[in-house]
Amino acid sequence: MFHGREVQAQFGSAQGRRAARSGWTQAMPKKNTALLRGTFALMAALADVCAITLSAILVGTIYHWIAYGVHGMTENLLQLGLFIALIFVLANVVRQEYAIANYLSLSGHGRRSLFLWNVTFIGALASAFVTKTTADFSRVTFVAFYFFGLAAICATRATIVSFVKASAAAGGVSARRVFLVGFEADMHKFMERYDPWKAGMHIVAASVLRKDGDLREDLALAAASARMMRPDDVFVLVPWSDEATIDACLDAFLRVPASLHLGPERVLDRFVDARIHKIGEIASLNLIGRPLSTLDVLIKRAFDVVAAAGALVLLWPLFLLIALLIKRDSPGPVLFFQRRYGFNQEPFRIAKFRTMSTLDDDRHVKHTSENDERITRIGRWMRRYNIDELPQLLNVLRGEMTLVGPRPHALAHDQQFEQTIALYARRHNVKPGITGWAQVNGFRGGISNDEKIRMRIEHDLFYIDNWTLLLDLRILFLTVFSRKAYRNAF
């Protein structure tokens, strides 16, 4: 059994040094730790209240000053801000959003904040309609407050997360008090692989099971120590294949008033959203969910058809002009078709305006490079402004592509990257897109090194796991107006 600083002596390394720095926290009584968490939650809630209220006052004051030359009704603006803040904070409290563990990472804050912010405004509008107070505030102020308030909330959350992460890395955040039990080798791997102090975990004690000892005796001692330490969580660090030891650990710790966890297996490191899923009486470990629900697919398809058809009607004069320019610039067809993998790795022929003097479509397709001699004069201009991709609106109407999604690569490149990049094939779990999250973040064009393709895949997978129609609209807007979307265009 090792306590507080004794964990450092047993497991050493950088993790042990962090444990030593935070030894006072690990030995802190549970009631004090709970007080600190409650204080943090209160401060986080107050930060949201301040951000929302100040946004209401600032937006209203600026609007009235510009429109009427006066500072506006500060008292009314303050009431509006406090009312909206109250609804928003209560919604966050119900969902336990102010738990310190949620502030160890920025991931998910934007999505959750947007959802609750929308719920808040719908509730506020309904309340204003019932009380007949909608005329007290201008529509411009209300709309501007919606966007400015959301931005202020996101900025506040990002600031708090940065401080919490820095404190966690230094061993100063006690999000969870954790008791470890398991074999020594597995504890070493857990410490080295996950650096639990960075995740806000504070190891209050570690109970090592002997390989050739009396398991029942070891577990009885460990459970008694856990009841005395009163941790939030107990982690059983035993290989999942060792069912007998796991069963014995579960039996011993079921009587300890703490959350009980099986330690993570290495396979879970690849899947950030793994969770237990039940279908009837059958429980399974769900590693990856469906990218889009049936309703999501229908919504996305309806938007694709309407937007693509409208774009083709509006852009046909541009298509005609480009066709004439291509024919005048170099010999060859106007359109270029190349095989790509689509949804479920089903091949299709992607349509593009021809920008090269060659029409390669085999396993020897070469990546495009800067100053590539194959690119024609008009082709270089079209590539610079993404115009060569416009014929793919036809692929969208045919159902082979979508407006927004991971960009499809040539078949030869797909086969190459699947062998070298983990989770690359997940890109084919959705339809490929004319534009995508990677492209509007500057990860487009030729692939000259492993880092470029890795970052492109990371952005594609983020899009798949976080799809919303609003995200699609944002990407379409950035495709046209963001400088990053035109970066590395050659």
Secondary structure per residue as TSV (DSSP state, phi and psi in degrees):
chain	resnum	aa	ss	phi	psi
A	1	M	-	360.0	130.6
A	2	F	E	-124.9	137.9
A	3	H	E	-120.9	143.4
A	4	G	T	40.2	-110.8
A	5	R	H	-66.5	-20.6
A	6	E	H	-68.1	-24.6
A	7	V	H	-61.8	-38.1
A	8	Q	H	-60.0	-47.2
A	9	A	H	-62.8	-35.2
A	10	Q	H	-77.4	-42.2
A	11	F	H	-107.2	-13.4
A	12	G	-	54.6	-153.9
A	13	S	H	58.4	-167.4
A	14	A	H	-62.1	-35.4
A	15	Q	H	-62.1	-40.1
A	16	G	H	-66.2	-37.8
A	17	R	H	-65.1	-37.1
A	18	R	H	-66.4	-38.2
A	19	A	H	-60.9	-40.3
A	20	A	H	-64.6	-40.3
A	21	R	H	-65.0	-31.5
A	22	S	T	-106.4	23.2
A	23	G	H	-58.8	-34.7
A	24	W	H	-64.1	-33.4
A	25	T	H	-72.9	-39.2
A	26	Q	H	-66.0	-31.1
A	27	A	T	-89.6	-1.9
A	28	M	S	-65.9	136.5
A	29	P	-	-58.7	152.4
A	30	K	H	-63.1	-36.2
A	31	K	H	-64.9	-34.0
A	32	N	H	-69.5	-39.5
A	33	T	H	-62.7	-42.4
A	34	A	H	-62.3	-37.6
A	35	L	H	-63.5	-41.5
A	36	L	H	-64.3	-40.7
A	37	R	H	-65.9	-41.0
A	38	G	H	-63.2	-39.2
A	39	T	H	-64.4	-42.2
A	40	F	H	-62.3	-45.7
A	41	A	H	-59.0	-41.7
A	42	L	H	-63.5	-43.7
A	43	M	H	-66.4	-39.2
A	44	A	H	-64.4	-41.1
A	45	A	H	-64.6	-42.1
A	46	L	H	-64.6	-34.1
A	47	A	H	-63.1	-41.0
A	48	D	H	-65.1	-42.2
A	49	V	H	-59.6	-46.2
A	50	C	H	-63.4	-44.4
A	51	A	H	-61.9	-44.0
A	52	I	H	-70.1	-46.4
A	53	T	H	-64.0	-46.2
A	54	L	H	-64.1	-34.4
A	55	S	H	-63.7	-43.1
A	56	A	H	-61.7	-46.4
A	57	I	H	-64.9	-44.0
A	58	L	H	-65.6	-47.1
A	59	V	H	-63.3	-46.7
A	60	G	H	-63.8	-40.5
A	61	T	H	-64.7	-45.6
A	62	I	H	-63.5	-43.3
A	63	Y	H	-63.1	-47.5
A	64	H	H	-65.9	-33.5
A	65	W	H	-67.7	-42.3
A	66	I	H	-71.0	-43.7
A	67	A	H	-79.5	-38.1
A	68	Y	H	-123.8	-7.8
A	69	G	S	77.5	15.1
A	70	V	S	-126.8	162.7
A	71	H	-	-79.4	-8.7
A	72	G	-	91.0	176.1
A	73	M	-	-87.8	90.7
A	74	T	H	-59.2	-38.1
A	75	E	H	-63.8	-43.3
A	76	N	H	-64.5	-40.7
A	77	L	H	-65.1	-38.8
A	78	L	H	-64.0	-41.7
A	79	Q	H	-63.7	-41.8
A	80	L	H	-61.3	-48.0
A	81	G	H	-60.9	-43.9
A	82	L	H	-67.4	-37.5
A	83	F	H	-64.8	-47.9
A	84	I	H	-63.1	-42.2
A	85	A	H	-62.3	-40.0
A	86	L	H	-61.6	-46.5
A	87	I	H	-62.5	-45.1
A	88	F	H	-64.4	-45.6
A	89	V	H	-66.0	-41.7
A	90	L	H	-61.4	-40.3
A	91	A	H	-62.7	-39.4
A	92	N	H	-67.9	-38.1
A	93	V	H	-64.4	-43.2
A	94	V	H	-59.2	-39.1
A	95	R	T	-88.4	5.4
A	96	Q	T	57.2	38.9
A	97	E	T	-73.8	-18.7
A	98	Y	T	-91.8	11.2
A	99	A	-	-65.6	138.7
A	100	I	G	-61.4	-28.6
A	101	A	G	-62.2	-29.3
A	102	N	G	-71.0	-16.8
A	103	Y	G	-99.8	12.2
A	104	L	G	-83.6	-11.0
A	105	S	-	-148.0	147.1
A	106	L	-	-81.8	-14.7
A	107	S	T	-58.9	129.0
A	108	G	T	90.7	-18.4
A	109	H	H	-63.3	-42.9
A	110	G	H	-62.2	-46.3
A	111	R	H	-63.8	-46.0
A	112	R	H	-68.5	-39.2
A	113	S	H	-65.2	-41.0
A	114	L	H	-61.3	-44.1
A	115	F	H	-61.0	-50.1
A	116	L	H	-69.0	-32.7
A	117	W	H	-65.2	-41.4
A	118	N	H	-64.4	-43.1
A	119	V	H	-59.9	-42.1
A	120	T	H	-60.8	-46.6
A	121	F	H	-69.1	-36.4
A	122	I	H	-62.7	-43.1
A	123	G	H	-63.2	-40.9
A	124	A	H	-65.9	-41.5
A	125	L	H	-64.2	-41.3
A	126	A	H	-62.9	-42.3
A	127	S	H	-64.5	-41.8
A	128	A	H	-65.5	-36.7
A	129	F	H	-66.3	-43.4
A	130	V	H	-66.7	-40.0
A	131	T	H	-89.1	-0.2
A	132	K	T	57.9	44.1
A	133	T	-	-113.4	11.6
A	134	T	G	-63.0	-26.3
A	135	A	G	-77.2	-8.7
A	136	D	G	-73.7	-18.1
A	137	F	S	-131.5	139.9
A	138	S	-	-70.5	151.6
A	139	R	H	-65.5	-35.0
A	140	V	H	-62.9	-43.7
A	141	T	H	-61.8	-43.3
A	142	F	H	-65.2	-44.8
A	143	V	H	-66.3	-44.1
A	144	A	H	-63.3	-38.7
A	145	F	H	-63.0	-37.2
A	146	Y	H	-56.8	-51.9
A	147	F	H	-74.4	-42.9
A	148	F	H	-68.6	-39.5
A	149	G	H	-63.8	-42.0
A	150	L	H	-62.8	-42.2
A	151	A	H	-63.0	-39.7
A	152	A	H	-65.6	-39.2
A	153	I	H	-63.6	-46.8
A	154	C	H	-62.8	-40.6
A	155	A	H	-65.6	-40.0
A	156	T	H	-64.7	-44.8
A	157	R	H	-62.0	-43.1
A	158	A	H	-62.0	-39.1
A	159	T	H	-65.1	-45.9
A	160	I	H	-63.5	-42.8
A	161	V	H	-59.8	-41.9
A	162	S	H	-62.3	-39.8
A	163	F	H	-69.6	-41.9
A	164	V	H	-65.3	-42.5
A	165	K	H	-63.4	-41.9
A	166	A	H	-64.1	-40.3
A	167	S	H	-68.2	-38.4
A	168	A	H	-64.1	-41.0
A	169	A	H	-63.0	-28.9
A	170	A	T	-91.1	3.6
A	171	G	T	80.1	20.9
A	172	G	-	-102.4	1.1
A	173	V	-	-111.3	129.8
A	174	S	-	-114.6	77.4
A	175	A	S	-74.3	-40.8
A	176	R	E	-140.9	138.9
A	177	R	E	-97.1	118.9
A	178	V	E	-117.6	138.3
A	179	F	E	-112.5	128.6
A	180	L	E	-104.5	140.9
A	181	V	E	-141.1	135.6
A	182	G	E	159.8	-170.6
A	183	F	E	-80.4	150.0
A	184	E	H	-59.2	-42.7
A	185	A	H	-62.3	-39.0
A	186	D	H	-70.2	-32.5
A	187	M	H	-66.8	-41.7
A	188	H	H	-57.1	-47.4
A	189	K	H	-62.5	-41.5
A	190	F	H	-61.2	-46.6
A	191	M	H	-64.1	-44.4
A	192	E	H	-73.0	-35.5
A	193	R	H	-80.0	-37.5
A	194	Y	H	-110.6	-16.1
A	195	D	-	47.3	64.5
A	196	P	G	-59.4	-22.8
A	197	W	G	-62.4	-33.1
A	198	K	G	-67.8	-24.1
A	199	A	G	-89.9	9.3
A	200	G	T	81.0	11.0
A	201	M	E	-85.6	138.1
A	202	H	E	-124.7	117.0
A	203	I	E	-77.6	108.0
A	204	V	E	-79.3	-27.2
A	205	A	E	-168.0	158.0
A	206	A	E	-134.6	123.7
A	207	S	E	-109.3	116.0
A	208	V	E	-91.3	128.7
A	209	L	E	-88.3	137.6
A	210	R	-	-83.5	137.1
A	211	K	S	-61.8	-42.2
A	212	D	S	-112.6	16.8
A	213	G	S	-93.1	-172.1
A	214	D	-	-83.1	106.0
A	215	L	H	-62.4	-41.8
A	216	R	H	-63.3	-39.2
A	217	E	H	-67.2	-44.2
A	218	D	H	-61.1	-42.4
A	219	L	H	-72.0	-34.8
A	220	A	H	-62.5	-42.7
A	221	L	H	-66.1	-41.9
A	222	A	H	-64.4	-44.1
A	223	A	H	-64.8	-40.2
A	224	A	H	-62.9	-40.8
A	225	S	H	-66.5	-38.6
A	226	A	H	-64.9	-39.7
A	227	R	H	-63.9	-33.6
A	228	M	H	-73.7	-40.1
A	229	M	H	-77.2	-24.3
A	230	R	-	51.5	60.0
A	231	P	-	-75.6	166.8
A	232	D	S	-78.1	-36.9
A	233	D	E	-137.4	145.3
A	234	V	E	-116.7	124.4
A	235	F	E	-105.9	121.7
A	236	V	E	-93.1	107.2
A	237	L	E	-98.5	79.5
A	238	V	S	-135.8	137.9
A	239	P	-	-54.0	137.5
A	240	W	T	-61.4	-23.5
A	241	S	T	-72.8	-17.9
A	242	D	-	-88.0	75.5
A	243	E	H	-64.5	-38.0
A	244	A	H	-62.9	-45.0
A	245	T	H	-68.0	-38.9
A	246	I	H	-62.6	-45.9
A	247	D	H	-59.1	-41.8
A	248	A	H	-65.0	-39.9
A	249	C	H	-65.2	-42.6
A	250	L	H	-63.4	-43.6
A	251	D	H	-60.9	-38.6
A	252	A	H	-72.3	-34.6
A	253	F	H	-101.1	-1.1
A	254	L	T	-63.8	-23.2
A	255	R	T	-91.0	2.0
A	256	V	S	-92.9	126.8
A	257	P	S	-74.7	71.0
A	258	A	S	-151.7	159.3
A	259	S	E	-68.3	136.8
A	260	L	E	-111.5	127.2
A	261	H	E	-126.9	143.0
A	262	L	E	-84.0	132.0
A	263	G	-	-59.0	150.7
A	264	P	-	-69.8	136.5
A	265	E	-	-86.1	155.7
A	266	R	G	-60.5	-30.4
A	267	V	G	-60.8	-28.6
A	268	L	G	-70.7	-19.5
A	269	D	G	-61.2	-24.6
A	270	R	G	-82.5	-14.8
A	271	F	-	-127.8	104.2
A	272	V	T	-74.7	-20.2
A	273	D	T	-109.4	22.1
A	274	A	-	-61.8	138.2
A	275	R	E	-156.4	161.5
A	276	I	E	-76.3	133.6
A	277	H	E	-131.4	138.1
A	278	K	E	-119.9	132.2
A	279	I	E	-119.1	101.7
A	280	G	T	66.3	-124.7
A	281	E	T	-92.6	-0.6
A	282	I	E	-95.0	119.8
A	283	A	E	-102.2	137.7
A	284	S	E	-140.6	161.9
A	285	L	E	-93.7	105.2
A	286	N	E	-82.7	109.3
A	287	L	-	-82.2	-42.9
A	288	I	S	-138.3	130.7
A	289	G	-	-90.1	173.4
A	290	R	-	-63.3	135.6
A	291	P	S	-59.4	-44.0
A	292	L	S	-133.4	141.4
A	293	S	-	-74.9	169.7
A	294	T	H	-59.0	-41.6
A	295	L	H	-64.7	-41.4
A	296	D	H	-60.0	-42.9
A	297	V	H	-62.0	-43.0
A	298	L	H	-65.4	-42.8
A	299	I	H	-63.2	-46.2
A	300	K	H	-64.6	-39.8
A	301	R	H	-67.7	-42.1
A	302	A	H	-61.8	-42.7
A	303	F	H	-63.9	-42.2
A	304	D	H	-59.1	-47.1
A	305	V	H	-64.7	-46.9
A	306	V	H	-64.8	-47.1
A	307	A	H	-69.4	-41.9
A	308	A	H	-67.3	-42.4
A	309	A	H	-63.5	-43.6
A	310	G	H	-62.8	-40.7
A	311	A	H	-65.2	-40.0
A	312	L	H	-64.3	-40.0
A	313	V	H	-63.8	-41.6
A	314	L	H	-75.5	-31.2
A	315	L	H	-98.5	0.2
A	316	W	H	-59.5	-33.5
A	317	P	H	-63.9	-37.4
A	318	L	H	-65.5	-39.9
A	319	F	H	-59.1	-44.0
A	320	L	H	-64.2	-43.9
A	321	L	H	-62.3	-44.3
A	322	I	H	-64.7	-38.9
A	323	A	H	-59.6	-43.1
A	324	L	H	-64.6	-41.3
A	325	L	H	-64.6	-39.9
A	326	I	H	-64.6	-44.0
A	327	K	H	-65.5	-34.7
A	328	R	H	-75.1	-28.5
A	329	D	H	-79.8	-40.4
A	330	S	S	-159.1	154.2
A	331	P	S	-71.6	147.4
A	332	G	S	131.7	174.0
A	333	P	-	-71.6	160.3
A	334	V	S	-74.1	-44.0
A	335	L	E	-100.7	148.5
A	336	F	E	-121.7	129.0
A	337	F	E	-115.0	134.3
A	338	Q	E	-140.5	142.4
A	339	R	E	-73.4	134.3
A	340	R	E	-136.8	160.9
A	341	Y	E	-88.8	135.5
A	342	G	-	-111.2	-148.1
A	343	F	G	-57.7	135.0
A	344	N	G	61.3	24.8
A	345	Q	G	60.7	30.2
A	346	E	-	-86.2	125.2
A	347	P	E	-71.9	147.3
A	348	F	E	-148.3	172.0
A	349	R	E	-107.6	114.4
A	350	I	E	-82.2	141.7
A	351	A	E	-102.8	135.0
A	352	K	E	-145.1	154.2
A	353	F	E	-68.6	136.5
A	354	R	-	-67.8	126.8
A	355	T	-	-120.5	-1.8
A	356	M	B	-125.1	164.7
A	357	S	S	-82.9	-10.7
A	358	T	-	-113.1	160.7
A	359	L	-	-126.6	52.5
A	360	D	-	-64.7	134.8
A	361	D	-	-155.5	57.2
A	362	D	S	-143.9	-170.2
A	363	R	T	-74.1	-1.9
A	364	H	T	-106.3	19.0
A	365	V	-	-59.1	129.1
A	366	K	-	-94.8	145.3
A	367	H	-	-64.9	144.7
A	368	T	-	-72.8	140.8
A	369	S	-	-126.2	164.3
A	370	E	T	-64.9	138.5
A	371	N	T	61.9	31.4
A	372	D	-	-63.2	125.6
A	373	E	T	-68.6	-17.5
A	374	R	T	-75.4	-19.2
A	375	I	B	-78.8	131.2
A	376	T	-	-79.4	170.7
A	377	R	H	-64.2	-50.6
A	378	I	H	-68.7	-28.5
A	379	G	H	-66.1	-37.7
A	380	R	H	-64.7	-38.0
A	381	W	H	-68.1	-42.8
A	382	M	H	-64.3	-40.2
A	383	R	H	-65.5	-36.4
A	384	R	H	-59.7	-36.2
A	385	Y	T	-113.3	17.9
A	386	N	T	64.6	16.3
A	387	I	G	-71.1	-27.9
A	388	D	G	-63.9	-17.3
A	389	E	G	-85.7	-10.6
A	390	L	T	-60.1	-36.1
A	391	P	T	-59.2	-14.5
A	392	Q	H	-69.4	-7.1
A	393	L	H	-58.6	-31.4
A	394	L	H	-66.9	-40.6
A	395	N	H	-61.4	-35.6
A	396	V	H	-65.0	-46.6
A	397	L	H	-64.0	-33.0
A	398	R	T	-74.4	-10.1
A	399	G	T	86.7	7.1
A	400	E	S	-85.6	-24.9
A	401	M	-	-135.3	174.0
A	402	T	E	-128.2	163.1
A	403	L	E	-63.6	-40.7
A	404	V	E	-126.0	127.5
A	405	G	S	175.3	-179.7
A	406	P	-	-62.6	134.1
A	407	R	-	-67.8	132.8
A	408	P	-	-76.9	142.9
A	409	H	-	-102.9	163.7
A	410	A	B	-59.7	149.9
A	411	L	H	-54.8	-41.0
A	412	A	H	-62.9	-38.5
A	413	H	H	-73.7	-36.2
A	414	D	H	-57.5	-47.8
A	415	Q	H	-64.4	-33.5
A	416	Q	H	-69.6	-48.2
A	417	F	H	-71.3	-31.2
A	418	E	H	-61.2	-29.4
A	419	Q	H	-79.5	-20.6
A	420	T	H	-117.0	-16.6
A	421	I	S	-120.3	120.9
A	422	A	T	-63.3	139.2
A	423	L	T	66.7	9.9
A	424	Y	G	-57.3	-40.3
A	425	A	G	-64.5	-17.9
A	426	R	G	-63.1	-19.4
A	427	R	G	-59.9	-25.6
A	428	H	G	-87.8	7.0
A	429	N	G	-81.0	-7.6
A	430	V	S	-132.4	166.5
A	431	K	-	-69.1	145.5
A	432	P	-	-70.7	156.5
A	433	G	E	-119.2	161.8
A	434	I	E	-69.8	-38.0
A	435	T	E	-134.9	168.2
A	436	G	-	-158.3	175.4
A	437	W	H	-62.7	-36.8
A	438	A	H	-65.4	-41.9
A	439	Q	H	-66.6	-42.4
A	440	V	H	-75.0	-8.6
A	441	N	T	-101.2	11.8
A	442	G	T	91.7	2.0
A	443	F	-	-97.9	75.1
A	444	R	-	-139.1	-178.0
A	445	G	S	80.1	-156.8
A	446	G	-	-67.8	158.7
A	447	I	-	-116.1	98.2
A	448	S	-	-96.6	-12.2
A	449	N	S	-153.3	168.8
A	450	D	H	-65.8	-31.4
A	451	E	H	-64.0	-39.0
A	452	K	H	-63.6	-45.9
A	453	I	H	-70.2	-33.6
A	454	R	H	-64.3	-45.1
A	455	M	H	-66.3	-36.3
A	456	R	H	-63.0	-43.9
A	457	I	H	-67.2	-40.5
A	458	E	H	-58.2	-42.6
A	459	H	H	-69.2	-38.1
A	460	D	H	-62.4	-43.9
A	461	L	H	-68.3	-35.1
A	462	F	H	-60.6	-43.2
A	463	Y	H	-61.6	-44.6
A	464	I	H	-60.9	-40.7
A	465	D	H	-81.8	-12.3
A	466	N	T	-129.4	27.0
A	467	W	-	-64.3	135.7
A	468	T	-	-145.6	160.5
A	469	L	H	-63.8	-34.3
A	470	L	H	-63.4	-37.3
A	471	L	H	-65.0	-39.9
A	472	D	H	-60.4	-45.3
A	473	L	H	-63.1	-39.0
A	474	R	H	-63.6	-43.4
A	475	I	H	-65.5	-41.0
A	476	L	H	-62.4	-40.6
A	477	F	H	-63.3	-46.5
A	478	L	H	-66.9	-30.6
A	479	T	H	-58.9	-34.8
A	480	V	H	-89.7	-39.8
A	481	F	H	-109.1	-9.5
A	482	S	-	-91.0	136.8
A	483	R	G	-65.6	-32.7
A	484	K	G	-60.9	-31.5
A	485	A	G	-67.0	-17.1
A	486	Y	G	-105.6	4.8
A	487	R	T	-75.9	148.0
A	488	N	T	59.0	32.2
A	489	A	-	-88.6	106.9
A	490	F	-	-158.3	360.0
